[in-house]
Amino acid sequence: MTEKIHAEHLMHTTHIRKDKSQIIINVLTYILVTIFCIVCIMPFWMIIASSFATEESIRRSGFTLWPSDYSTFSYELLFRSPDQMIGAYAVTVGLTLVGTLIGLFIVSMTGYALQRRDFPYRNGIMFYIYFTSLFSAGLVPFYLLMVQYLNLRDSYFAILLPLLMSPWLIVLMKNFVKAIPHEITESGKIDGAGDMKIFVDLILPMLKPALATIGLFLALGYWNEWYQSSLFLSSRVAVKPLQYQLYKVVNEAQSLKNSIAGQFVTQTDIPTESLKMATAILATGPIVFLYPFVQKYFIGGITVGAVKG
């Protein structure tokens, strides 16, 4: 009886010691994670603070965590034409939604077809797609294709079409589809379903993590696009996409500061640095708020196929 009590006491002591060590480890982990989060958040907070600082305070004190002189002049300059800025947001949101949805459907269909064992030309087509990711014809043939042959000058299709799919996204989707057993396709065929019905009803629901991952890449590509807007959208297009509109505002402010016209005002009154921070807030804010809603699917998507067996 005494030995049994002693054994129970020893087990209880060991359990208490294990709990104490686990508490210490948890506390240290929380401290490290908190410090890491603060370090990650500080640059974003510095951008927000600098966007509300005057140009003189940035020139005098640099970028700080709290502005010494508060000013909203940068945002007033950006929204001096609110209709134009709202229109830029509307165009970018529209291109992002439409391009992401269509691009997801095309990329997922392509990846699924290239993974089908009964598709006879899949290796040749896959080589062709991969080959285009290694070699490019260059900017001039691309510009001639879009302007002369497709006649997409001053059209939003010149931005929408080139970003619908890329070789890397197709390869990524193809690898995602590998995780789906081929027997699912065979079972659909046995039940008399066609290829499109099998794809829509059986394959797509199992590709939610992959769709979230690739959809995020597509959405970021459309949201951050400005270069093709500068190539194909001239002054005849009244409303430009958001990134190109912000790019124009920053360049105009910098040109004003460096030009003769800028001599009529104090250079510190032209908010070039704080204007850049304000444009960063307007450009990245919606995507930052969108990411938490797709985070769980994104994490699940990048780990698909990581466990074998």
ROLOFI-966554 format. One record per residue: z, y, x of N, C-alpha, C in turn; residue in three letters. Coordinates in steps of 0.02 Angstrom, whole numbers, padded with zeros to 5 digits, always signed. Atoms other than C-alpha are relative to their C-alpha. Example, Ala and Ser with C-alpha at 12.3 -4.5 7.8 and 13.67 -1.06 7.14 Angstrom:
+00000-00059+00045+00390-00225+00615+00000+00060+00045Ala-00003-00059-00042+00357-00053+00684+00037+00055-00039Ser
//
This chain:
+00000-00060+00042+00000+00000+00000+00000+00063+00043Met-00004-00057-00045+00045+00118+00141-00067+00011+00036Thr+00065-00006-00034-00119+00079+00231-00052+00029-00047Glu+00047-00026+00049-00216+00115+00071+00008+00075-00009Lys-00013-00073+00007-00131+00284+00051-00023+00037+00062Ile+00021-00031-00063-00162+00323+00235-00076+00006+00003His+00073-00001-00001-00346+00278+00216-00027+00054-00048Ala+00021-00051+00047-00363+00387+00061+00013+00070+00027Glu-00016-00065-00030-00277+00530+00152-00050+00018+00055His+00048-00012-00054-00394+00510+00300-00069+00019-00028Leu+00063-00017+00032-00547+00511+00187+00002+00070-00030Met-00006-00067+00030-00482+00665+00096-00002+00053+00054His+00000-00049-00055-00452+00754+00263-00070+00009+00028Thr+00068-00003-00025-00626+00709+00324-00044+00039-00048Thr+00039-00035+00051-00699+00771+00160+00013+00075+00002His-00017-00071-00004-00605+00935+00176-00032+00032+00062Ile+00030-00027-00061-00664+00958+00355-00076+00008-00009Arg+00072-00005+00012-00843+00923+00301-00016+00059-00045Lys+00011-00057+00044-00829+01050+00162+00007+00066+00037Asp-00010-00061-00038-00763+01182+00281-00059+00013+00046Lys+00057-00009-00044-00904+01152+00405-00062+00020-00040Ser+00057-00017+00041-01030+01159+00264+00004+00072-00024Gln-00009-00070+00021-00957+01324+00203-00019+00047+00056Ile+00017-00043-00058-00972+01397+00378-00075+00003+00010Ile+00072+00002-00008-01152+01339+00391-00035+00041-00054Ile+00029-00038+00055-01192+01412+00220+00008+00075+00010Asn-00012-00072-00012-01112+01579+00264-00045+00027+00054Val+00044-00021-00055-01207+01590+00428-00073+00003-00023Leu+00069+00000+00025-01369+01544+00339-00013+00060-00044Thr+00009-00058+00044-01344+01677+00206-00002+00065+00040Tyr+00000-00061-00041-01305+01807+00339-00067+00008+00036Ile+00064-00003-00036-01461+01764+00440-00058+00016-00048Leu+00053-00013+00048-01571+01761+00285+00003+00073-00025Val-00008-00070+00021-01499+01929+00228-00026+00048+00052Thr+00025-00042-00055-01532+02007+00398-00076-00002+00004Ile+00073+00008-00003-01708+01937+00398-00034+00037-00058Phe+00027-00036+00058-01740+02007+00222+00002+00075+00011Cys-00006-00072-00013-01677+02178+00274-00053+00022+00050Ile+00051-00016-00050-01790+02176+00427-00069+00002-00030Val+00066+00001+00033-01939+02131+00317-00009+00057-00049Cys+00004-00052+00050-01898+02261+00185-00004+00070+00032Ile-00003-00066-00032-01869+02405+00307-00068+00034+00009Met+00065-00034-00006-02054+02437+00346-00027+00026-00067Pro+00023-00022+00066-02095+02445+00160+00040+00061-00024Phe-00040-00058+00019-01950+02562+00129-00019+00062+00041Trp+00020-00056-00042-02006+02670+00275-00065+00030-00025Met+00063-00025+00028-02180+02683+00198+00014+00042-00062Ile-00017-00037+00061-02105+02736+00031+00032+00067+00017Ile-00035-00062-00019-01990+02863+00113-00048+00050+00031Ala+00047-00045-00034-02129+02935+00221-00051+00029-00048Ser+00048-00027+00048-02243+02955+00071+00029+00060-00039Ser-00032-00057+00033-02115+03077-00003+00025+00052+00050Phe-00021-00048-00051-02088+03172+00160-00054+00052+00010Ala+00048-00053-00016-02169+03335+00209-00032-00015+00068Thr+00036+00011-00063-02296+03337+00350+00039+00029+00059Glu-00040-00031-00053-02182+03451+00451+00058-00044+00021Glu-00056+00044-00018-02034+03331+00441-00024-00061+00037Ser+00027+00057-00037-02144+03186+00498-00019+00021+00070Ile+00018-00024-00067-02210+03290+00642+00061+00012+00043Arg-00061-00016-00037-02034+03342+00689+00043-00061+00014Arg-00047+00056-00008-01934+03181+00662-00033-00068+00001Ser+00033+00064+00003-02065+03046+00646+00013-00035-00066Gly-00011+00039+00061-02059+02909+00515+00072-00025-00002Phe-00070+00018+00006-01881+02885+00455+00012-00038-00066Thr-00017+00037+00060-01791+02782+00324+00017+00045-00059Leu-00015-00048+00053-01747+02938+00226-00030+00067+00018Trp+00033-00063-00018-01851+03098+00220+00050+00058+00004Pro-00043-00059-00006-01763+03253+00283-00022+00056-00047Ser+00028-00049+00047-01878+03363+00178-00040-00037-00053Asp+00031+00037+00055-01928+03293+00009-00060+00039-00027Tyr+00060-00032+00028-02103+03326-00059-00042-00053-00036Ser+00046+00044+00037-02222+03250-00187-00072+00025+00006Thr+00066-00030-00007-02373+03347-00124-00055-00052+00012Phe+00050+00052-00013-02461+03189-00063-00023-00033-00064Ser+00019+00031+00064-02456+03110-00236-00036+00050-00045Tyr+00035-00051+00038-02508+03275-00315-00072+00006+00023Glu+00068-00003-00027-02658+03278-00199-00041-00060-00021Leu+00036+00059+00021-02705+03100-00242-00018+00002-00074Leu+00012-00003+00072-02690+03133-00429-00022+00069-00023Phe+00026-00066+00021-02770+03304-00428-00055-00008-00052Arg+00047+00018+00052-02905+03220-00532+00023-00066-00032Ser-00030+00062+00026-02805+03096-00637-00051-00046-00032Pro+00050+00043+00032-02957+03036-00735-00038-00041+00052Asp+00036+00036-00052-03045+02989-00574+00043-00056+00029Gln-00043+00051-00028-02894+02895-00506+00013-00056-00050Met-00009+00052+00051-02862+02804-00670-00064-00041-00007Ile+00063+00036+00002-03047+02760-00676-00008-00047+00059Gly+00004+00044-00059-03038+02692-00499+00044-00062-00008Ala-00043+00057+00014-02891+02583-00548-00033-00047-00051Tyr+00032+00042+00052-02985+02522-00703-00058-00040+00029Ala+00056+00036-00030-03140+02477-00602+00024-00056+00045Val-00026+00051-00045-03039+02385-00471+00033-00057-00037Thr-00032+00053+00040-02935+02291-00599-00052-00043-00034Val+00053+00037+00033-03092+02243-00694-00038-00046+00048Gly+00035+00041-00050-03183+02183-00537+00044-00058+00023Leu-00046+00052-00024-03028+02087-00482+00007-00056-00051Thr-00008+00051+00052-03003+01998-00648-00063-00041-00010Leu+00063+00035+00013-03185+01957-00680-00021-00042+00061Val+00020+00035-00060-03223+01910-00500+00044-00060+00015Gly-00045+00056-00014-03068+01802-00482-00011-00058-00048Thr+00011+00053+00049-03099+01705-00644-00066-00037+00012Leu+00064+00032-00012-03283+01675-00611-00001-00037+00067Ile-00002+00031-00066-03253+01639-00427+00040-00065+00000Gly-00040+00061+00004-03117+01512-00467-00039-00057-00033Leu+00038+00051+00035-03231+01420-00588-00055-00028+00046Phe+00055+00022-00043-03376+01414-00464+00027-00039+00060Ile-00028+00034-00059-03269+01367-00313+00029-00068-00018Val-00029+00064+00020-03175+01232-00408-00053-00050-00018Ser+00054+00045+00016-03336+01157-00476-00034-00025+00063Met+00033+00020-00062-03415+01158-00303+00043-00048+00040Thr-00044+00045-00037-03263+01080-00220+00005-00068-00032Gly-00004+00064+00036-03253+00947-00355-00063-00041+00009Tyr+00063+00035-00007-03438+00904-00344-00008-00028+00071Ala+00007+00024-00069-03433+00891-00154+00049-00056+00017Leu-00048+00053-00012-03286+00771-00168-00017-00064-00040Gln+00019+00058+00041-03370+00655-00295-00036-00052+00044Arg+00030+00054-00041-03413+00488-00214-00070-00017-00023Arg+00066+00017+00026-03565+00466-00326-00049+00058+00004Asp+00046-00056-00010-03643+00632-00274-00038-00013+00065Phe+00036+00025-00059-03783+00579-00155-00011+00052+00055Pro+00018-00051-00050-03816+00745-00066+00060+00041+00023Tyr-00060-00041-00014-03637+00802-00040+00007+00015+00074Arg-00008-00012-00072-03637+00782+00151-00049+00053+00025Asn+00049-00050-00020-03798+00882+00173+00017+00069-00025Gly-00019-00066+00027-03741+01022+00058+00062+00027+00034Ile-00061-00022-00034-03570+01026+00140-00016+00026+00070Met+00020-00024-00066-03653+01043+00311-00033+00068-00005Phe+00033-00064+00010-03760+01186+00245+00052+00055-00012Tyr-00053-00049+00014-03606+01276+00177+00040+00015+00062Ile-00038-00010-00061-03510+01249+00337-00041+00037+00053Tyr+00044-00033-00048-03660+01307+00441-00001+00075-00011Phe+00001-00072+00015-03662+01475+00352+00064+00035+00020Thr-00062-00031-00024-03482+01504+00403+00000+00011+00075Ser+00004-00007-00073-03530+01488+00587-00050+00052+00021Leu+00054-00046-00019-03689+01593+00590-00016+00045-00059Phe+00016-00050+00051-03732+01751+00496-00063+00037+00020Ser+00062-00036-00014-03897+01842+00480+00012+00073+00019Ala-00015-00069-00019-03811+02010+00502-00002+00048-00059Gly-00006-00050+00053-03792+02170+00403-00067+00021-00028Leu+00064-00026+00024-03974+02225+00393-00033-00048-00051Val+00028+00044+00052-04042+02068+00304+00041-00001-00063Pro-00043-00002+00059-03892+02071+00189-00012+00062-00042Phe+00012-00063+00036-03923+02253+00145-00068-00001-00034Tyr+00066+00004+00031-04108+02222+00114+00000-00047-00060Leu-00004+00047+00056-04067+02073+00004+00031+00033-00062Leu-00035-00030+00056-03947+02173-00104-00039+00058-00030Met+00032-00062+00024-04051+02333-00115-00072-00012-00022Val+00071+00007+00015-04235+02283-00109-00016-00059-00045Gln+00019+00060+00037-04240+02106-00178+00041-00008-00065Tyr-00041+00007+00060-04093+02105-00300+00008+00066-00038Leu-00002-00066+00032-04102+02293-00338+00069+00016-00028Asn-00069-00011+00021-03914+02311-00344+00030+00064+00029Leu-00024-00066-00023-03902+02486-00270+00033+00037-00057Arg-00039-00038+00050-03771+02589-00364+00020-00044-00059Asp-00022+00046+00053-03717+02435-00462+00064-00035+00024Ser-00061+00035-00017-03546+02355-00469-00012-00074+00017Tyr+00017+00069-00017-03633+02186-00455-00008-00009+00076Phe+00005+00004-00073-03661+02227-00271+00067-00014+00032Ala-00068+00015-00024-03472+02213-00251+00023-00067-00028Ile-00025+00061+00033-03443+02072-00375-00030-00063+00029Leu+00034+00062-00018-03572+01944-00318+00017-00026+00070Leu-00012+00028-00067-03544+01931-00129+00069-00030+00010Pro-00069+00024-00009-03357+01898-00149+00019-00057-00046Leu-00017+00053+00048-03369+01763-00283+00023-00064+00035Leu-00018+00062-00035-03358+01622-00157-00014+00009+00074Met+00010+00000-00073-03349+01589+00029+00005-00071+00025Ser-00003+00069-00026-03372+01433+00136+00072-00024+00011Pro-00069+00020-00014-03188+01434+00184+00036-00020-00064Trp-00032+00016+00064-03131+01435+00002-00026-00066-00028Leu+00029+00063+00024-03250+01293-00040+00031-00059+00037Ile-00030+00054-00040-03184+01187+00103+00073-00010-00020Val-00070+00005+00021-03006+01228+00050+00006-00035-00067Leu-00002+00032+00065-03040+01178-00130-00019-00074+00005Met+00020+00070-00010-03127+01019-00073+00058-00042+00025Lys-00058+00035-00026-02971+00970+00023+00054-00008-00054Asn-00047+00006+00055-02864+01006-00130-00020-00057-00047Phe+00023+00051+00047-02972+00893-00239+00010-00070+00028Val-00013+00066-00030-02946+00751-00115+00064-00031-00025Lys-00065+00027+00023-02768+00735-00181-00004-00030-00070Ala+00008+00028+00067-02835+00689-00354-00033-00069+00005Ile+00030+00067-00005-02867+00501-00371-00069-00003-00033Pro+00067+00008+00028-03049+00455-00400+00001-00040-00065His-00005+00041+00061-02991+00334-00535+00004+00042-00063Glu-00003-00044+00059-02960+00483-00651-00071+00015-00024Ile+00070-00011+00020-03146+00523-00649-00030-00063-00030Thr+00026+00062+00026-03187+00341-00675+00026-00015-00070Glu-00028+00011+00067-03069+00330-00824-00033+00045-00052Ser+00035-00045+00046-03154+00481-00902-00069-00026-00017Gly+00066+00028+00013-03323+00399-00882+00004-00060-00047Lys-00008+00058+00043-03260+00239-00963+00011+00021-00073Ile-00013-00025+00068-03201+00341-01113-00060+00037-00029Asp+00061-00032+00025-03376+00414-01129-00004+00074+00011Gly+00001-00073-00012-03338+00590-01066-00055+00017+00051Ala+00049-00024-00047-03473+00690-00978+00032+00032+00060Gly-00027-00029-00062-03456+00771-00807+00037+00065-00013Asp-00033-00064+00014-03413+00943-00876+00066-00010-00037Met-00062+00013+00037-03284+00873-00997+00053-00030+00046Lys-00047+00028-00048-03205+00771-00858+00028+00055+00044Ile-00023-00054-00044-03197+00926-00748+00048+00047-00036Phe-00040-00050+00036-03126+01042-00882+00065-00030-00026Val-00059+00029+00033-03006+00923-00970+00045-00040+00046Asp-00040+00044-00043-02949+00809-00828+00015+00030+00068Leu-00008-00022-00069-02976+00892-00660+00034+00069+00004Ile-00027-00068-00005-02939+01077-00690+00076+00003-00013Leu-00073-00004+00009-02763+01049-00763+00040-00026+00059Pro-00035+00026-00058-02717+00953-00605-00008+00044+00061Met+00014-00043-00057-02778+01094-00493+00036+00067-00005Leu-00035-00064+00009-02654+01229-00547+00025+00030+00066Lys-00021-00030-00064-02575+01251-00373-00059+00023+00042Pro+00059-00019-00038-02747+01253-00293-00033+00062-00029Ala+00030-00059+00032-02814+01378-00420+00041+00062+00013Leu-00042-00058-00015-02664+01492-00392-00009+00023+00072Ala+00008-00018-00070-02686+01485-00204-00066+00035+00013Thr+00067-00029-00012-02873+01517-00201-00010+00062-00043Ile+00004-00060+00042-02858+01640-00346+00033+00060+00033Gly-00033-00055-00035-02737+01743-00243-00044+00027+00056Leu+00045-00022-00053-02859+01748-00098-00059+00039-00029Phe+00055-00036+00032-03001+01799-00214+00022+00068-00025Leu-00024-00064+00027-02896+01933-00299+00013+00050+00056Ala-00012-00046-00056-02842+02006-00132-00066+00026+00029Leu+00065-00022-00025-03023+02010-00075-00031+00054-00043Gly+00028-00051+00045-03079+02107-00228+00042+00063+00000Tyr-00044-00059+00004-02927+02221-00230-00006+00043+00062Trp+00002-00038-00062-02943+02271-00047-00071+00020+00021Asn+00069-00012-00019-03133+02289-00048-00016+00075+00000Glu+00023-00069-00004-03200+02457+00010-00066+00007+00039Trp+00056-00007-00045-03335+02423+00140-00067-00005-00038Tyr+00062+00007+00037-03470+02361+00021-00009+00057-00050Gln+00006-00059+00043-03430+02505-00095-00031+00058+00038Ser+00029-00053-00041-03472+02624+00047-00074-00013+00015Ser+00070+00016-00014-03637+02531+00076-00045+00009-00061Leu+00044+00007+00058-03703+02511-00101+00013+00050-00056Phe-00015-00047+00053-03618+02643-00209-00007+00071+00026Leu+00012-00068-00022-03687+02818-00184+00037+00049-00044Ser-00033-00053+00039-03630+02983-00257-00021-00002-00074Ser+00022+00004+00070-03727+02942-00417+00048-00042-00042Arg-00051+00039+00036-03588+02819-00462+00062+00044-00007Val-00054-00048+00011-03454+02928-00540+00068-00028+00019Ala-00066+00030-00011-03309+02807-00527-00007-00054+00053Val+00000+00048-00055-03280+02713-00364+00061-00046-00006Lys-00060+00042-00003-03162+02566-00335+00058+00034+00034Pro-00061-00033-00022-02983+02610-00291+00003+00009+00075Leu-00008-00004-00072-02984+02571-00105-00048+00051+00030Gln+00049-00048-00026-03143+02670-00073+00018+00071-00021Tyr-00021-00066+00023-03077+02815-00177+00057+00027+00044Gln-00055-00021-00043-02916+02820-00075-00025+00014+00071Leu+00030-00011-00066-03018+02805+00085-00034+00068+00004Tyr+00033-00065+00001-03120+02957+00035+00051+00057+00001Lys-00051-00054+00002-02964+03061-00004+00031+00010+00068Val-00031-00005-00066-02885+03022+00165-00049+00032+00049Val+00050-00029-00045-03047+03063+00257-00012+00073-00014Asn+00009-00071+00017-03068+03226+00163+00058+00042+00025Glu-00058-00037-00025-02890+03279+00207-00002+00006+00076Ala+00004-00003-00073-02916+03234+00390-00055+00047+00023Gln+00054-00046-00017-03082+03326+00395+00020+00072-00011Ser-00023-00068+00013-03002+03479+00316+00047+00024+00054Leu-00047-00019-00052-02866+03477+00447-00035+00016+00065Lys+00036-00009-00063-02993+03469+00588-00056+00051-00004Asn+00057-00045+00009-03120+03590+00517+00021+00073+00005Ser-00013-00072-00001-03136+03778+00521+00037+00022-00063Ile-00033-00018+00063-03082+03784+00339+00075-00011+00004Ala-00070+00014-00007-02917+03713+00393+00039+00055+00035Gly-00034-00054-00036-02880+03869+00495+00030+00052-00048Gln-00025-00048+00048-02846+03968+00337+00068-00020-00028Phe-00066+00022+00021-02690+03865+00302+00035-00031+00060Val-00038+00032-00053-02552+03796+00411-00016-00075+00001Thr+00020+00070-00005-02601+03625+00477+00055-00047-00025Gln-00055+00043+00024-02429+03558+00435+00003-00002-00076Thr+00001+00002+00072-02464+03598+00252-00048-00053-00027Asp+00048+00051+00021-02603+03467+00247+00030-00068+00014Ile-00040+00061-00010-02513+03301+00220-00043-00061+00019Pro+00042+00056-00019-02622+03183+00320+00040-00064+00010Thr-00040+00060-00013-02485+03063+00377+00035-00025-00062Glu-00034+00021+00062-02384+03062+00217-00051-00022-00052Ser+00053+00021+00046-02549+03048+00122-00020-00072+00013Leu+00016+00070-00017-02588+02886+00215+00054-00047-00028Lys-00053+00042+00027-02418+02817+00165-00004-00005-00076Met+00006+00001+00073-02445+02867-00017-00058-00044-00022Ala+00056+00043+00017-02615+02782-00020+00018-00074+00010Thr-00023+00069-00010-02533+02625+00051+00041-00025-00059Ala-00041+00019+00058-02409+02626-00093-00044-00013-00061Ile+00043+00009+00058-02544+02648-00225-00045-00060+00007Leu+00047+00055-00011-02655+02515-00145+00034-00068-00004Ala-00033+00065-00005-02526+02378-00118+00050-00013-00056Thr-00052+00009+00051-02403+02408-00261-00015-00053-00052Gly+00014+00051+00052-02490+02307-00399-00001-00071+00027Pro+00003+00067-00028-02522+02158-00284+00070-00025+00018Ile-00068+00020-00016-02341+02158-00225+00037-00023-00063Val-00032+00020+00063-02282+02150-00407-00031-00063-00029Phe+00033+00060+00026-02410+02013-00446+00023-00063+00036Leu-00014+00059-00040-02359+01897-00306+00057-00043-00026Tyr-00054+00044+00024-02190+01838-00379-00020-00046-00057Pro+00020+00042+00057-02279+01771-00534-00041-00061+00022Phe+00041+00057-00023-02394+01657-00432+00031-00033+00062Val-00030+00026-00062-02272+01620-00290+00011-00075-00003Gln-00015+00072+00003-02218+01448-00351-00063-00042+00003Lys+00063+00036-00003-02397+01394-00378-00032+00005+00070Tyr+00028-00010-00066-02449+01468-00211+00033-00045+00051Phe-00036+00044-00046-02313+01375-00116-00017-00073-00013Ile+00019+00068+00016-02355+01215-00209-00071-00015+00023Gly+00069+00010-00019-02539+01241-00170-00009-00011+00075Gly+00009+00007-00072-02521+01261+00018+00034-00063+00027Ile-00032+00062-00022-02414+01102+00026-00032-00062-00030Thr+00034+00059+00028-02533+00991-00073-00033-00039+00055Val+00029+00043-00051-02582+00845+00035+00042-00003+00063Gly-00041+00001-00061-02443+00878+00161+00038-00066+00006Ala-00036+00063+00000-02354+00715+00111-00049-00056-00014Val+00045+00056+00008-02453+00556+00133+00040-00063-00016Lys-00032+00063+00012-02416+00382+00072+00001-00017-00074Gly
//
